[in-house]
């Protein structure tokens, strides 16, 4: 599938074939390519818990205000953002040239230490980039998905065993859709979303084609 087609066809599908499951190879294909998403300093400050055990999915469904897609999808992906991922410099630079390892070791901790807002912001940014990759690759595989924030984060973390410094920042349900998403509600026009060179200065005008 062409990239633009995947972007245009990706929708938040909420009704899945409860009998469908991904093979291990399919799950590896999906996540292995998703992990090519960029992250600051290559820290890869994410951890994905892929849940396809029905009892676990049922528990996650209950923690997600009983949204059926959580238990009916092929796999429920819990995306944990590592707040303290920046501390593992030796890990995320281990394949880099020695000069880069030395440079990062002396800089990264100093940038993030003591700045809890930046630590969380970095995790949120990384999860957002990873999540979009997951959903587009799923579409390319002929699958549907739904990004979710409607859940009790503490309960979800407890169910899948995420540590305190790796909260579940997003949940994505992936599977074979059995009911199309609702019609798009419409996108804003360019001039509402884009300024040219400075905030509020108009440049690009016209409607965005959301068909």
C-alpha positions in Angstrom: 0.0 0.0 0.0 1.2 3.5 -0.8 1.9 5.7 2.2 -0.6 8.3 1.3 -3.3 5.6 0.9 -2.5 4.3 4.3 -2.7 7.7 5.9 -6.1 8.4 4.2 -7.6 5.0 4.9 -6.5 4.8 8.6 -9.5 5.3 10.8 -10.3 4.6 14.4 -12.2 1.3 14.1 -14.1 0.2 17.2 -15.6 -3.1 16.1 -13.3 -6.1 15.5 -13.6 -9.8 14.6 -13.1 -11.4 18.0 -12.0 -14.7 16.5 -9.1 -13.2 14.6 -5.5 -13.4 16.0 -2.2 -12.2 14.7 0.6 -14.7 14.1 3.9 -14.2 15.9 5.4 -13.2 12.5 2.7 -10.6 11.9 3.2 -9.1 15.3 6.9 -9.0 14.8 6.4 -7.3 11.4 4.1 -4.8 12.9 6.2 -3.8 15.9 9.6 -4.3 14.4 8.9 -1.7 11.7 7.1 0.6 14.2 10.2 0.7 16.3 12.0 2.6 13.5 10.2 5.7 14.8 12.5 8.5 15.8 13.3 9.2 19.5 15.5 11.9 21.1 19.1 10.8 21.3 17.9 7.3 20.1 16.8 6.6 23.6 13.8 4.5 22.5 12.1 5.4 25.7 9.1 3.1 25.1 7.9 -0.4 26.1 5.1 -2.1 24.4 3.1 -4.8 26.1 1.3 -6.9 23.4 -1.8 -8.5 25.0 -3.6 -11.3 23.1 -4.5 -13.5 26.1 -8.3 -13.3 26.4 -8.4 -13.1 30.2 -6.0 -10.2 30.1 -7.9 -8.5 27.4 -11.1 -8.9 29.4 -9.4 -7.3 32.4 -8.2 -4.5 30.3 -11.6 -4.0 28.9 -13.0 -3.6 32.4 -10.3 -1.0 33.1 -11.2 0.8 29.9 -14.8 1.5 30.9 -16.0 -1.6 29.2 -15.1 -0.5 25.6 -15.6 -3.7 23.6 -12.8 -3.2 21.1 -10.3 -3.8 23.9 -11.4 -7.4 24.3 -12.5 -8.1 20.7 -9.4 -7.0 18.8 -6.7 -9.3 17.8 -4.1 -7.7 20.0 -4.3 -4.9 22.6 -1.1 -2.9 22.6 -0.2 -1.0 25.8 2.4 1.7 25.1 4.4 2.5 28.1 6.5 5.7 28.0 9.8 5.4 30.0 10.1 8.5 32.0 13.6 7.6 33.1 14.8 6.2 29.8 17.3 9.0 29.4 19.4 7.5 32.2 20.2 4.4 30.2 22.8 6.2 27.9 25.1 3.2 27.7 22.2 1.1 26.4 20.9 3.4 23.7 24.4 4.4 22.5 25.9 0.9 22.6 26.0 0.6 18.8 27.2 4.1 18.2 30.8 5.2 17.6 32.8 5.7 20.7 33.0 9.4 20.2 29.2 9.7 20.1 28.9 7.5 23.3 31.3 9.8 25.1 29.5 12.9 24.0 26.0 11.6 24.9 27.2 10.4 28.3 28.3 13.9 29.2 25.3 15.7 27.9 22.0 13.7 28.2 21.8 13.3 31.9 22.5 17.0 32.4 19.7 17.9 30.1 17.0 15.8 31.7 18.1 15.4 35.4 15.8 17.4 37.6 13.4 18.4 34.9 10.4 16.2 35.4 8.3 18.0 32.9 10.9 17.5 30.1 11.3 13.8 31.1 7.5 13.2 30.7 7.3 15.4 27.6 10.0 13.3 26.0 8.2 10.1 26.8 4.9 11.5 25.4 6.6 12.6 22.2 8.2 9.2 21.7 5.0 7.3 22.2 3.1 9.6 19.8 5.7 8.9 17.1 5.6 5.2 17.8 1.8 5.0 17.8 1.4 6.6 14.4 3.9 4.1 12.9 1.9 1.2 14.5 -1.4 2.4 13.1 0.0 3.1 9.6 1.8 -0.3 9.4 -1.3 -2.0 10.6 -3.3 -0.4 7.8 -0.6 -1.5 5.3 -1.1 -5.0 6.6 -4.8 -4.9 5.9 -5.6 -4.4 9.6 -7.5 -1.7 11.5 -6.7 0.0 14.7 -7.9 2.5 17.3 -5.8 4.7 19.5 -7.2 5.0 23.0 -6.8 7.2 26.2 -10.1 6.1 27.7 -8.9 3.9 30.5 -7.8 3.8 34.2 -4.0 4.2 33.8 -3.3 2.8 37.2 -5.4 -0.3 36.7 -4.0 -0.9 33.2 -0.4 -0.6 34.6 -1.3 -3.1 37.3 -2.8 -5.6 34.9 0.2 -5.7 32.6 2.8 -5.1 35.3 4.3 -1.8 34.0 6.7 -0.2 36.5 5.9 3.2 38.0 8.4 5.0 35.8 6.9 3.6 32.6 3.2 4.7 32.7 0.7 3.5 30.0 0.5 6.7 27.9 -1.6 5.1 25.1 -3.5 1.9 24.2 -3.9 0.8 20.6 -6.3 -1.9 19.6 -5.4 -3.8 16.4 -7.3 -6.4 14.4 -9.6 -7.2 11.6 -12.4 -4.6 11.5 -16.0 -5.8 11.0 -17.7 -2.4 10.9 -16.5 0.7 9.2 -15.6 3.8 11.3 -18.1 6.6 11.5 -17.9 9.3 8.8 -15.2 11.9 9.4 -16.4 14.9 11.3 -14.5 17.3 9.1 -11.0 18.9 9.3 -10.2 22.6 9.9 -9.1 24.7 6.9 -5.4 25.4 6.3 -5.6 28.9 7.6 -6.9 27.7 11.0 -4.0 25.2 11.4 -1.0 26.8 9.7 0.7 30.2 10.0 3.4 31.4 7.6 6.7 32.4 9.2 5.0 33.7 12.4 1.9 32.8 14.5 -1.3 34.2 13.0 0.3 35.2 9.7 -1.7 33.6 6.9 -0.1 31.8 4.1 -1.7 28.6 3.0 -5.5 28.8 2.4 -8.2 26.5 1.4 -9.9 23.3 2.5 -8.1 20.1 3.4 -9.3 17.2 1.3 -10.5 14.7 4.0 -12.5 12.4 1.7 
